Amino acid sequence: MLVTRLKRNKISKVDAASTNLIEYTGTVSEVEVLRGSIVFPFVLLSCAQKDMDGKKLEYKGEEALKELDKLTARADEVQEDILKEIITRNAKTEYLNRYMDGVKDVSEYKRLIPVITYKGIRPYIQRIANGEDSSLITSHPITEMLCSSGTSAGEPKLMPSIAEDLDRRTFLYNLIMPIMNKLERLFIASKIYILSHSLVYVTGLDEGKAMFLYFVKAEMSTPCGLPARTVLTSYYKSKHFKCRSRDPFHDFTSPDQAILCNDSNQSMYCQLLAGLVHRHQVLRLGAVFASAFLRAISFLEHNWVDLCNDIRTGQLDPGITDSGCRSAMSVILSAPDSLLADEIERICSRPSWKGIVCHLWPRAKYIEAVVTGSMGQYIPTLEYYSEGKLPLVCTMYASSECYFGVNLKPLCAPSDVSFTLLPNMGYFEFIPLGENGTLFMEMEEDEEVPINKPVDLVHVRLGCYYELVVTTFSGLCRYRIGDVLQVTGFHNRAPQFRFICRRNVVLSIDSDKTNEEDLHKSITVAKRLLEPYNALLVEYTTYADTSTVPGHYVIYWEIVQHIPEIEPSVPLTVNAEVLQECCIAVEEELDYIYRRCRSHDRSVGPLEIRVVKPGTFELLMDLFISQGGSINQYKTPRCIRSSTAALKLLNSNVKACFFSPRDPAWKP
């Protein structure tokens, strides 16, 4: 392993063998030393960008970075201009007119427009979905509704989107490779050797392919015919993605036909097959979320024999019936390749799959995926499959409502990931959460926020916590995103934030986000199945188990059964069948997104109930009190985090485990 040595203000090379290393002969004073990593004070190099009003944007690598530098240097002016433009455009909409009566002043906007949750905008969105004009909330035609991972009344939240939103998303996507590659010339000029995990940027990314596993999800339509789909499905089906430049930095192993295949199993099969065929050319690995990448590894573990057979024969498995996939893969599988098939077979036949990613794709430099927030639970598994040799890269911060920012130090440790918010994406405000760097969520999710409480982008304070509020061109006005962020620094005048958590999310495996209220409602329904047995659910807690792929929800139940003396016909015990039905009853009551992940995407496994011994939750309370909790304020935690003493205590008291016997009902 390469180690950076500092001697008398000098950096000395230790290992010249690594292909990721470049020599540096200067002094430490010429670089910034940060958290043990060496970081060049980078020169942001421009974006020949036409305005985003529906016109095509020109992206040319370094030019995009110059534009980023310009935007962040005058973040306050850009934000003011963005809000002015939004107000001017949308002044005549029903929503803004309701509060401002045609006034277009920025200060009046902040004084009069309430800070809202989805509940405040939902009636307008429903009216548009039912066929009323987009001018209810925006001056531009709404072209589609984006299905957020959040829900309202058990159904996905619908977020309005206009055509130019795709330009903004594309602007952000096109920053990623320039950021990853931006110091290649500086490294070459300076000749520095450092530990590859400490490298702030990597080189040679234009000399091979990227195996990025992308998928579309089921679509539906609103009553008036507007497409309703996820933001990623929208992007992959747009001309911005399908007509992207085919430069070396965008050379993907997966054919578009496989990415756009609606059958996730066929899509996964073909994308993995293409990645294996090009295994010696792959430099970058990834998926949007860490959970999706691990699902691909699990899929490979179950299907590598068939994949090898396809490579050996040069013929695609007949189980792949999608015509687009078959056509695209016929080009990739142009001839039999028994040598390649034998290589892959030898690797996949090993008794342990530790480091399998590095063995199958030996030139890979990093894994790109979201590993912040709830996705952080997958980091140990990713490191197992890569043997800790590949950095985990988290490049951007985005949601269905708006794309927000990028990570300017993409090879930092996952725990250090911070995003620089781009001031041209929308107008951003922040609700303070606590004082003096202490997080305190004194405000409930649906509680009314004083109009004057949010602060502007450039007025946030280092170390403090905030909830993000956004105003967009597509009609969201002072909308609470629900993300809790902490300010970690600034790039020029633009703040950088660490993602802390989603408000009120208890469980999450993939794109599902189950809050405490929904969890309680579902368990309330399920526990009624115990009543005929005179059984009572005493207490419960939950855990998102990601030790298997896909991960699944685990619910710990403590049950007490009262045996009646005068009703001998009542069964003496709650049998396995009853508890299995309790599992599916919980799932049936969970929201649309969870049921889609379970029944269609297969990104969440069957829910599990683990019945614990009587008295287990008293032991749990004793544990928390022994760790400093107050007996007067103790509440059973509704979710237990991994690798905790609490989780070990619960698992050591499990009597029996039961799983859902079938998929919950779901309709697109």
C-alpha positions as CSV (number, residue, x, y, z in Angstrom):
1,M,0.0,0.0,0.0
2,L,1.3,3.5,-0.9
3,V,1.8,5.8,2.1
4,T,2.5,9.5,1.8
5,R,5.6,10.6,3.8
6,L,6.2,14.2,4.9
7,K,9.8,15.0,5.7
8,R,11.0,18.5,6.5
9,N,8.1,20.0,4.6
10,K,8.7,17.7,1.6
11,I,6.6,14.9,0.1
12,S,8.5,11.8,-0.8
13,K,7.3,9.0,-3.1
14,V,7.1,5.6,-1.6
15,D,5.7,3.4,-4.4
16,A,6.1,4.2,-8.1
17,A,4.4,1.0,-9.3
18,S,0.8,2.2,-9.0
19,T,-0.7,3.4,-12.2
20,N,-2.8,5.9,-10.2
21,L,0.2,7.8,-9.0
22,I,2.0,10.8,-10.3
23,E,5.2,12.3,-8.9
24,Y,5.4,15.7,-7.1
25,T,8.7,17.4,-6.3
26,G,7.5,20.6,-4.6
27,T,7.0,21.4,-1.0
28,V,4.0,20.9,1.3
29,S,3.6,24.6,1.4
30,E,2.5,24.5,-2.2
31,V,-0.5,22.2,-1.4
32,E,-3.2,22.1,1.2
33,V,-3.0,19.3,3.8
34,L,-6.6,18.3,4.8
35,R,-7.6,15.4,7.0
36,G,-4.5,13.5,6.0
37,S,-5.1,14.0,2.3
38,I,-3.2,16.3,0.0
39,V,-5.5,18.6,-1.9
40,F,-4.3,21.1,-4.6
41,P,-5.8,24.5,-4.3
42,F,-7.5,23.9,-7.6
43,V,-7.9,26.3,-10.5
44,L,-11.4,26.1,-11.8
45,L,-11.0,26.0,-15.4
46,S,-15.8,27.6,-18.5
47,C,-19.3,26.9,-19.7
48,A,-20.2,28.4,-23.1
49,Q,-23.7,28.3,-21.7
50,K,-26.6,29.9,-23.4
51,D,-29.4,30.7,-21.0
52,M,-31.5,27.9,-19.7
53,D,-34.8,29.1,-21.1
54,G,-35.4,26.0,-23.1
55,K,-32.3,26.5,-25.3
56,K,-29.6,23.9,-25.9
57,L,-26.7,24.2,-23.5
58,E,-23.1,23.8,-24.7
59,Y,-20.9,21.8,-22.4
60,K,-17.2,21.5,-23.0
61,G,-15.5,20.2,-19.9
62,E,-13.2,23.0,-18.6
63,E,-15.7,25.6,-19.7
64,A,-18.4,24.0,-17.5
65,L,-16.0,24.4,-14.5
66,K,-15.3,28.0,-15.4
67,E,-19.1,28.6,-15.2
68,L,-19.2,26.9,-11.9
69,D,-16.5,29.2,-10.6
70,K,-18.3,32.2,-11.8
71,L,-21.6,31.1,-10.4
72,T,-20.2,30.4,-6.9
73,A,-18.1,33.6,-6.8
74,R,-21.3,35.7,-7.1
75,A,-23.7,33.3,-5.5
76,D,-25.7,36.1,-3.8
77,E,-26.3,38.0,-7.1
78,V,-27.2,34.8,-8.9
79,Q,-29.7,33.8,-6.3
80,E,-31.3,37.3,-6.3
81,D,-31.5,37.1,-10.1
82,I,-33.0,33.6,-10.0
83,L,-35.7,34.7,-7.6
84,K,-36.5,37.8,-9.5
85,E,-36.9,35.8,-12.7
86,I,-39.1,33.2,-11.0
87,I,-41.4,35.9,-9.5
88,T,-41.5,37.9,-12.8
89,R,-42.4,34.8,-14.8
90,N,-44.9,33.4,-12.4
91,A,-46.5,36.6,-11.1
92,K,-49.8,36.0,-12.8
93,T,-50.2,32.4,-11.6
94,E,-53.1,31.6,-9.3
95,Y,-50.8,30.6,-6.5
96,L,-48.6,33.7,-6.4
97,N,-51.5,36.0,-7.1
98,R,-53.3,34.6,-4.1
99,Y,-50.6,36.1,-1.8
100,M,-48.9,38.9,-3.8
101,D,-51.7,40.3,-6.1
102,G,-49.3,40.9,-9.0
103,V,-46.4,42.4,-6.9
104,K,-43.0,41.3,-8.2
105,D,-40.8,42.5,-5.4
106,V,-38.3,40.0,-3.9
107,S,-38.7,41.3,-0.3
108,E,-42.5,41.2,-0.6
109,Y,-42.2,37.5,-1.8
110,K,-40.3,36.7,1.4
111,R,-42.7,38.7,3.5
112,L,-45.9,37.2,2.0
113,I,-45.3,33.7,0.7
114,P,-45.7,31.0,3.3
115,V,-43.2,28.2,3.8
116,I,-45.0,25.0,3.0
117,T,-44.9,21.2,2.8
118,Y,-46.5,19.1,0.1
119,K,-49.8,19.6,1.8
120,G,-49.8,23.2,0.8
121,I,-49.2,22.7,-2.9
122,R,-50.9,19.3,-3.4
123,P,-54.4,20.8,-4.3
124,Y,-52.9,22.8,-7.2
125,I,-50.9,19.8,-8.4
126,Q,-53.9,17.6,-8.3
127,R,-55.9,20.1,-10.3
128,I,-53.2,20.2,-13.0
129,A,-53.0,16.4,-13.0
130,N,-56.8,16.4,-13.5
131,G,-56.5,18.6,-16.6
132,E,-56.5,22.3,-15.4
133,D,-53.9,24.7,-16.9
134,S,-50.3,24.8,-15.7
135,S,-50.8,28.5,-15.0
136,L,-52.1,27.6,-11.6
137,I,-48.5,27.6,-10.4
138,T,-46.1,28.3,-13.4
139,S,-46.1,30.3,-16.6
140,H,-44.4,27.5,-18.6
141,P,-46.3,24.3,-19.6
142,I,-45.8,21.4,-17.2
143,T,-44.6,18.6,-19.3
144,E,-44.6,15.8,-16.8
145,M,-45.1,15.0,-13.1
146,L,-42.1,13.5,-11.3
147,C,-42.8,10.8,-8.7
148,S,-40.9,11.7,-5.5
149,S,-39.7,9.0,-3.2
150,G,-41.8,10.7,-0.5
151,T,-45.5,9.9,-0.2
152,S,-48.7,11.7,0.6
153,A,-51.6,9.6,1.9
154,G,-49.7,6.5,0.9
155,E,-49.3,7.6,-2.8
156,P,-46.1,9.1,-4.4
157,K,-45.9,12.9,-4.2
158,L,-46.1,14.4,-7.7
159,M,-43.7,17.2,-8.5
160,P,-44.3,19.5,-11.5
161,S,-41.6,19.6,-14.1
162,I,-41.2,21.9,-17.1
163,A,-39.1,21.4,-20.2
164,E,-36.1,23.6,-19.1
165,D,-35.7,21.6,-15.9
166,L,-33.9,19.0,-18.0
167,D,-31.4,21.7,-19.1
168,R,-30.6,22.3,-15.4
169,R,-30.2,18.7,-14.6
170,T,-28.0,18.2,-17.7
171,F,-25.9,21.2,-16.6
172,L,-25.2,19.5,-13.3
173,Y,-24.6,16.0,-14.8
174,N,-22.1,17.6,-17.2
175,L,-20.0,18.9,-14.3
176,I,-19.3,15.5,-12.9
177,M,-16.5,14.3,-15.3
178,P,-14.7,17.7,-15.4
179,I,-14.7,17.7,-11.6
180,M,-13.3,14.1,-11.5
181,N,-10.7,14.9,-14.2
182,K,-9.9,18.6,-13.5
183,L,-6.6,18.1,-11.8
184,E,-5.1,15.6,-14.2
185,R,-3.1,18.3,-15.9
186,L,-2.0,19.8,-12.6
187,F,-0.9,16.4,-11.3
188,I,1.1,15.7,-14.4
189,A,2.7,19.1,-14.2
190,S,3.5,18.8,-10.5
191,K,4.3,15.1,-10.4
192,I,3.0,14.1,-7.1
193,Y,2.9,10.6,-5.5
194,I,0.2,10.0,-2.9
195,L,-2.0,7.2,-1.6
196,S,-4.7,6.4,-4.2
197,H,-7.4,6.7,-1.5
198,S,-6.2,10.2,-0.7
199,L,-6.2,11.3,-4.3
200,V,-8.6,14.1,-4.7
201,Y,-8.9,13.5,-8.4
202,V,-8.0,10.6,-10.7
203,T,-6.5,10.5,-14.1
204,G,-6.9,8.7,-17.4
205,L,-10.7,8.4,-17.2
206,D,-10.9,8.9,-20.9
207,E,-8.9,5.8,-21.6
208,G,-11.6,3.2,-20.9
209,K,-15.3,2.6,-20.3
210,A,-17.7,3.2,-17.5
211,M,-19.9,0.3,-16.3
212,F,-22.8,2.4,-14.8
213,L,-25.9,0.4,-14.1
214,Y,-28.9,2.6,-14.8
215,F,-32.6,1.5,-14.8
216,V,-35.9,3.0,-15.7
217,K,-39.0,2.4,-13.5
218,A,-42.6,1.8,-14.1
219,E,-44.5,4.9,-15.5
220,M,-48.1,5.9,-15.1
221,S,-50.2,8.8,-16.3
222,T,-52.2,11.5,-14.6
223,P,-55.9,11.6,-15.4
224,C,-55.2,14.3,-18.0
225,G,-52.5,12.2,-19.7
226,L,-49.3,13.8,-18.3
227,P,-46.5,11.3,-17.8
228,A,-45.9,10.5,-14.1
229,R,-42.4,8.9,-13.6
230,T,-39.3,9.1,-11.5
231,V,-36.8,11.9,-12.2
232,L,-34.2,9.4,-13.3
233,T,-36.6,7.7,-15.7
234,S,-37.4,11.1,-17.1
235,Y,-33.8,11.9,-17.7
236,Y,-32.9,8.5,-19.3
237,K,-35.8,8.8,-21.7
238,S,-35.0,12.4,-22.7
239,K,-33.0,13.6,-25.7
240,H,-30.5,15.1,-23.2
241,F,-29.4,11.5,-22.3
242,K,-30.1,9.6,-25.5
243,C,-28.5,12.3,-27.7
244,R,-25.6,12.9,-25.3
245,S,-22.1,13.5,-26.8
246,R,-20.3,10.2,-27.3
247,D,-16.9,11.5,-26.0
248,P,-14.5,9.2,-24.2
249,F,-15.8,10.3,-20.8
250,H,-19.3,9.1,-21.7
251,D,-18.3,5.7,-23.1
252,F,-20.7,3.4,-21.2
253,T,-20.6,-0.4,-21.4
254,S,-24.4,-0.6,-21.2
255,P,-26.3,0.0,-24.4
256,D,-29.2,2.5,-24.1
257,Q,-31.6,-0.2,-25.1
258,A,-30.7,-2.2,-22.0
259,I,-31.0,0.9,-19.8
260,L,-34.4,1.7,-21.2
261,C,-35.8,-1.8,-20.9
262,N,-38.8,-1.8,-18.6
263,D,-38.1,-5.3,-17.4
264,S,-35.5,-4.8,-14.6
265,N,-34.3,-8.4,-14.7
266,Q,-33.6,-8.3,-18.5
267,S,-32.1,-4.9,-18.1
268,M,-29.8,-6.1,-15.3
269,Y,-28.8,-9.2,-17.2
270,C,-27.8,-7.4,-20.3
271,Q,-26.0,-4.6,-18.6
272,L,-23.9,-7.0,-16.5
273,L,-23.2,-9.1,-19.6
274,A,-22.0,-6.0,-21.5
275,G,-19.8,-5.1,-18.5
276,L,-18.3,-8.5,-18.4
277,V,-17.6,-8.5,-22.1
278,H,-15.7,-5.2,-21.7
279,R,-14.2,-6.1,-18.3
280,H,-10.6,-5.2,-19.2
281,Q,-11.7,-1.8,-20.5
282,V,-13.8,-0.8,-17.5
283,L,-12.3,2.1,-15.4
284,R,-15.4,3.3,-13.6
285,L,-18.1,1.3,-11.8
286,G,-21.4,2.4,-10.3
287,A,-25.1,2.8,-10.0
288,V,-27.2,5.7,-8.8
289,F,-27.6,4.2,-5.3
290,A,-25.3,1.9,-3.4
291,S,-28.3,-0.5,-2.9
292,A,-28.7,-0.8,-6.7
293,F,-25.0,-1.7,-7.2
294,L,-25.1,-4.4,-4.5
295,R,-28.3,-5.7,-6.0
296,A,-26.3,-6.1,-9.2
297,I,-23.6,-8.1,-7.4
298,S,-26.2,-10.4,-5.9
299,F,-27.8,-10.8,-9.4
300,L,-24.4,-11.7,-10.8
301,E,-23.8,-14.2,-8.0
302,H,-27.0,-16.0,-9.1
303,N,-26.6,-15.7,-12.8
304,W,-22.9,-15.8,-13.7
305,V,-23.1,-19.3,-15.1
306,D,-25.6,-18.2,-17.7
307,L,-23.7,-15.1,-18.4
308,C,-20.5,-17.1,-19.0
309,N,-22.4,-19.4,-21.3
310,D,-23.6,-16.5,-23.4
311,I,-20.0,-15.2,-23.7
312,R,-18.7,-18.7,-24.5
313,T,-21.3,-19.3,-27.3
314,G,-21.6,-15.8,-28.5
315,Q,-25.4,-16.2,-28.2
316,L,-27.8,-14.3,-25.8
317,D,-29.8,-16.3,-23.4
318,P,-33.3,-17.0,-24.9
319,G,-34.8,-15.8,-21.7
320,I,-34.0,-12.3,-22.8
321,T,-37.1,-11.5,-24.9
322,D,-36.9,-7.7,-25.1
323,S,-36.3,-6.8,-28.8
324,G,-34.2,-3.7,-28.0
325,C,-32.0,-5.7,-25.7
326,R,-31.6,-8.6,-28.2
327,S,-30.7,-6.2,-31.0
328,A,-28.1,-4.2,-28.9
329,M,-26.5,-7.3,-27.3
330,S,-26.1,-9.0,-30.7
331,V,-23.5,-6.3,-31.5
332,I,-21.7,-6.8,-28.2
333,L,-21.8,-10.6,-28.4
334,S,-20.4,-10.5,-32.0
335,A,-18.5,-13.8,-31.7
336,P,-17.9,-16.7,-29.2
337,D,-15.1,-16.0,-26.6
338,S,-14.3,-19.1,-24.6
339,L,-11.1,-17.5,-23.1
340,L,-13.0,-14.6,-21.6
341,A,-15.7,-17.0,-20.4
342,D,-13.1,-19.2,-18.7
343,E,-11.5,-16.1,-17.0
344,I,-14.8,-15.0,-15.6
345,E,-15.8,-18.6,-14.6
346,R,-12.5,-19.0,-12.6
347,I,-13.1,-15.8,-10.7
348,C,-16.8,-16.4,-10.0
349,S,-16.1,-20.0,-8.9
350,R,-14.0,-18.9,-5.9
351,P,-15.4,-19.9,-2.5
352,S,-15.3,-16.3,-1.3
353,W,-16.5,-13.3,-3.2
354,K,-14.5,-10.9,-1.1
355,G,-12.9,-8.4,-3.6
356,I,-14.9,-9.8,-6.5
357,V,-15.3,-6.4,-8.0
358,C,-11.6,-5.8,-8.3
359,H,-11.0,-9.3,-9.8
360,L,-13.7,-9.0,-12.4
361,W,-12.8,-5.4,-13.4
362,P,-9.1,-5.1,-12.6
363,R,-8.6,-1.6,-14.0
364,A,-11.5,0.0,-12.1
365,K,-10.5,3.2,-10.3
366,Y,-13.6,3.8,-8.2
367,I,-17.2,3.0,-7.5
368,E,-19.7,5.8,-8.0
369,A,-23.0,5.7,-6.1
370,V,-24.9,7.6,-3.5
371,V,-23.5,6.5,-0.1
372,T,-24.8,9.3,2.1
373,G,-27.9,9.3,4.3
374,S,-29.6,5.9,4.5
375,M,-27.3,4.6,1.8
376,G,-24.4,4.8,4.3
377,Q,-25.5,1.4,5.7
378,Y,-24.2,-0.2,2.5
379,I,-20.6,1.0,2.8
380,P,-19.2,-2.0,4.7
381,T,-20.7,-4.4,2.1
382,L,-19.3,-2.3,-0.8
383,E,-15.9,-2.4,0.9
384,Y,-16.2,-6.1,1.3
385,Y,-16.8,-6.7,-2.4
386,S,-14.0,-4.3,-3.4
387,E,-11.7,-5.4,-0.6
388,G,-11.5,-1.7,0.4
389,K,-9.3,-1.0,-2.7
390,L,-11.7,1.2,-4.6
391,P,-12.8,4.7,-3.4
392,L,-16.6,5.2,-3.0
393,V,-17.4,8.3,-5.0
394,C,-20.6,10.3,-4.3
395,T,-20.8,13.1,-6.9
396,M,-24.1,15.0,-6.6
397,Y,-27.0,16.0,-4.5
398,A,-30.4,16.0,-6.2
399,S,-34.1,15.2,-5.7
400,S,-37.3,15.1,-7.7
401,E,-38.1,18.6,-6.7
402,C,-34.8,20.1,-7.8
403,Y,-31.1,19.3,-8.5
404,F,-29.0,21.0,-5.9
405,G,-25.3,20.7,-6.1
406,V,-22.0,18.7,-6.6
407,N,-19.2,17.3,-4.6
408,L,-16.0,19.1,-5.4
409,K,-13.9,16.6,-3.6
410,P,-15.4,13.4,-5.0
411,L,-12.8,11.0,-3.7
412,C,-13.1,12.0,-0.1
413,A,-14.2,9.5,2.5
414,P,-18.0,8.9,2.5
415,S,-18.2,10.5,6.0
416,D,-16.6,13.7,4.6
417,V,-18.9,14.1,1.6
418,S,-20.1,17.7,1.2
419,F,-22.0,19.2,-1.6
420,T,-21.6,22.7,-3.0
421,L,-25.0,24.1,-3.8
422,L,-25.2,25.7,-7.3
423,P,-27.0,29.0,-7.1
424,N,-28.5,28.7,-10.6
425,M,-30.5,25.5,-9.9
426,G,-33.3,27.3,-8.0
427,Y,-33.7,29.7,-5.2
428,F,-32.6,28.2,-1.9
429,E,-33.5,29.2,1.7
430,F,-32.8,27.4,5.0
431,I,-34.7,26.9,8.2
432,P,-32.3,27.0,11.2
433,L,-32.4,23.9,13.3
434,G,-30.8,24.6,16.6
435,E,-28.1,27.0,17.7
436,N,-24.3,27.1,18.0
437,G,-23.8,24.0,15.9
438,T,-26.2,21.8,17.9
439,L,-29.0,20.0,15.9
440,F,-32.4,20.5,17.5
441,M,-35.5,19.6,15.5
442,E,-37.9,21.6,17.6
443,M,-40.2,22.0,14.6
444,E,-42.5,19.2,13.5
445,E,-42.7,18.2,9.9
446,D,-46.1,19.9,9.3
447,E,-45.7,22.7,11.8
448,E,-46.1,26.2,10.4
449,V,-42.8,27.9,9.8
450,P,-42.7,31.7,10.6
451,I,-42.3,33.5,7.2
452,N,-39.3,35.4,8.4
453,K,-37.4,32.4,9.8
454,P,-35.6,31.0,6.7
455,V,-32.2,32.5,5.8
456,D,-30.7,33.0,2.4
457,L,-28.0,30.8,0.8
458,V,-25.1,33.1,1.5
459,H,-26.2,33.8,5.1
460,V,-25.9,30.3,6.5
461,R,-23.3,29.8,9.2
462,L,-20.5,27.3,9.4
463,G,-21.2,24.2,11.5
464,C,-24.9,25.0,11.8
465,Y,-27.8,22.8,10.8
466,Y,-30.7,23.7,8.5
467,E,-33.7,22.3,6.7
468,L,-33.6,23.1,3.0
469,V,-36.4,25.2,1.4
470,V,-36.6,25.7,-2.4
471,T,-38.4,27.9,-4.9
472,T,-38.4,26.6,-8.5
473,F,-39.4,27.8,-12.0
474,S,-41.8,24.9,-12.2
475,G,-44.1,26.3,-9.5
476,L,-42.8,25.2,-6.0
477,C,-42.7,28.3,-3.8
478,R,-40.8,28.1,-0.5
479,Y,-41.2,24.4,-0.4
480,R,-39.7,22.4,2.4
481,I,-37.6,19.6,0.9
482,G,-37.4,17.8,4.3
483,D,-33.6,17.3,4.2
484,V,-31.5,18.2,7.2
485,L,-28.1,19.6,6.2
486,Q,-25.0,20.9,8.0
487,V,-22.8,23.7,6.7
488,T,-19.2,22.3,6.4
489,G,-17.5,25.1,4.4
490,F,-17.7,27.4,1.4
491,H,-16.5,27.3,-2.2
492,N,-16.2,31.0,-3.1
493,R,-19.4,32.4,-1.8
494,A,-21.5,29.2,-2.1
495,P,-21.9,27.1,1.0
496,Q,-21.1,23.4,1.2
497,F,-23.4,21.1,3.1
498,R,-23.2,17.6,4.5
499,F,-26.4,15.6,4.2
500,I,-27.5,14.6,7.7
501,C,-30.9,12.9,7.3
502,R,-34.5,13.1,6.0
503,R,-37.0,14.4,8.5
504,N,-39.2,11.7,10.0
505,V,-37.8,8.7,8.0
506,V,-37.5,5.6,10.1
507,L,-36.7,2.9,7.6
508,S,-35.2,2.9,4.1
509,I,-33.5,0.2,2.0
510,D,-33.7,1.6,-1.5
511,S,-35.9,4.5,-2.7
512,D,-38.5,3.6,-0.1
513,K,-38.8,6.0,2.9
514,T,-41.0,4.8,5.7
515,N,-41.8,7.3,8.4
516,E,-42.9,6.6,11.9
517,E,-46.6,7.4,11.3
518,D,-46.9,4.9,8.4
519,L,-45.0,2.3,10.3
520,H,-47.3,2.6,13.3
521,K,-50.4,2.5,11.1
522,S,-49.3,-0.7,9.4
523,I,-48.4,-2.5,12.6
524,T,-51.7,-1.4,14.2
525,V,-53.5,-3.2,11.3
526,A,-51.2,-6.3,11.5
527,K,-51.5,-6.8,15.3
528,R,-55.2,-7.3,15.0
529,L,-54.5,-10.7,13.6
530,L,-53.2,-11.7,17.0
531,E,-56.5,-10.9,18.8
532,P,-58.3,-14.2,18.0
533,Y,-55.5,-15.9,19.9
534,N,-55.8,-13.6,22.9
535,A,-52.3,-12.4,22.1
536,L,-51.1,-8.9,22.7
537,L,-48.3,-7.0,21.0
538,V,-46.5,-5.5,23.9
539,E,-43.8,-3.5,22.1
540,Y,-41.9,-3.3,18.8
541,T,-39.0,-1.7,17.1
542,T,-37.5,-2.1,13.6
543,Y,-34.2,-2.4,11.8
544,A,-33.2,-2.0,8.1
545,D,-31.2,-5.2,7.5
546,T,-28.8,-4.8,4.6
547,S,-26.7,-7.8,5.4
548,T,-28.5,-9.6,2.6
549,V,-29.2,-8.4,-1.0
550,P,-31.7,-7.0,-1.4
551,G,-32.0,-5.7,2.1
552,H,-35.3,-6.0,4.0
553,Y,-37.3,-4.6,6.9
554,V,-37.0,-6.4,10.2
555,I,-39.6,-5.8,13.0
556,Y,-38.9,-7.1,16.5
557,W,-42.1,-8.0,18.2
558,E,-42.6,-8.9,21.9
559,I,-45.9,-10.8,22.2
560,V,-47.7,-11.8,25.4
561,Q,-50.5,-14.4,25.2
562,H,-53.2,-14.7,27.7
563,I,-54.6,-18.2,27.9
564,P,-58.3,-18.1,28.6
565,E,-59.7,-20.6,31.1
566,I,-63.2,-20.6,29.8
567,E,-62.6,-20.6,26.1
568,P,-60.9,-23.9,25.3
569,S,-61.7,-23.5,21.6
570,V,-59.1,-20.7,21.3
571,P,-55.8,-22.0,19.9
572,L,-53.1,-22.2,22.5
573,T,-50.3,-20.6,20.4
574,V,-49.9,-18.1,17.7
575,N,-48.6,-20.3,14.9
576,A,-46.2,-19.6,12.1
577,E,-48.9,-19.1,9.5
578,V,-50.5,-16.3,11.6
579,L,-47.2,-14.5,12.0
580,Q,-46.4,-14.8,8.3
581,E,-49.8,-13.2,7.6
582,C,-48.8,-10.4,10.1
583,C,-45.8,-9.8,7.9
584,I,-47.7,-9.4,4.7
585,A,-50.4,-7.3,6.6
586,V,-47.7,-4.8,7.5
587,E,-46.4,-4.7,3.9
588,E,-49.9,-4.2,2.4
589,E,-50.3,-1.1,4.6
590,L,-47.0,0.5,3.7
591,D,-46.9,3.1,1.0
592,Y,-46.9,2.9,-2.8
593,I,-43.1,3.3,-3.1
594,Y,-42.3,0.5,-0.7
595,R,-44.8,-1.8,-2.4
596,R,-43.3,-1.0,-5.8
597,C,-39.8,-1.7,-4.5
598,R,-41.0,-5.1,-3.1
599,S,-43.3,-6.3,-5.9
600,H,-41.9,-4.7,-9.1
601,D,-38.3,-3.4,-8.6
602,R,-37.3,-6.3,-6.3
603,S,-35.0,-3.9,-4.6
604,V,-36.4,-4.7,-1.1
605,G,-36.8,-8.2,0.2
606,P,-39.7,-9.8,2.1
607,L,-40.4,-8.2,5.5
608,E,-39.4,-10.2,8.5
609,I,-40.9,-10.4,12.0
610,R,-38.5,-11.6,14.8
611,V,-40.4,-12.6,17.9
612,V,-38.3,-11.9,21.0
613,K,-38.5,-13.3,24.5
614,P,-40.8,-11.7,27.1
615,G,-39.0,-8.9,29.0
616,T,-36.7,-8.1,26.0
617,F,-37.9,-4.5,25.7
618,E,-37.4,-3.9,29.4
619,L,-33.8,-5.0,28.9
620,L,-33.6,-2.6,26.0
621,M,-34.8,0.3,28.2
622,D,-32.3,-0.7,30.9
623,L,-29.5,-0.6,28.2
624,F,-30.4,2.9,27.0
625,I,-30.7,4.2,30.6
626,S,-27.3,2.7,31.4
627,Q,-25.9,4.7,28.5
628,G,-27.1,8.0,29.9
629,G,-30.8,8.1,29.0
630,S,-33.5,9.4,31.3
631,I,-36.1,7.0,32.6
632,N,-38.6,9.9,32.6
633,Q,-38.1,10.6,29.0
634,Y,-37.4,7.2,27.6
635,K,-39.3,6.1,24.5
636,T,-38.7,2.9,22.7
637,P,-36.7,3.7,19.6
638,R,-38.8,2.9,16.5
639,C,-35.6,2.1,14.6
640,I,-32.4,0.5,15.7
641,R,-29.2,1.3,13.8
642,S,-26.7,-1.3,12.8
643,S,-23.7,-2.4,14.9
644,T,-25.1,-1.2,18.2
645,A,-25.4,-2.9,21.6
646,A,-29.2,-2.5,21.2
647,L,-29.2,-4.6,18.1
648,K,-27.1,-7.3,19.6
649,L,-29.4,-7.4,22.6
650,L,-32.5,-7.8,20.5
651,N,-30.9,-10.5,18.3
652,S,-29.7,-12.4,21.3
653,N,-33.3,-12.7,22.5
654,V,-35.0,-13.8,19.3
655,K,-37.2,-16.9,19.7
656,A,-38.4,-17.3,16.1
657,C,-38.3,-15.5,12.7
658,F,-41.1,-15.2,10.1
659,F,-41.2,-13.8,6.6
660,S,-43.9,-12.5,4.3
661,P,-45.2,-15.4,2.2
662,R,-46.0,-13.3,-0.9
663,D,-45.6,-9.9,-2.5
664,P,-47.8,-7.0,-1.4
665,A,-50.3,-5.7,-3.9
666,W,-49.0,-3.0,-6.2
667,K,-50.4,-1.4,-9.4
668,P,-48.5,1.1,-11.5
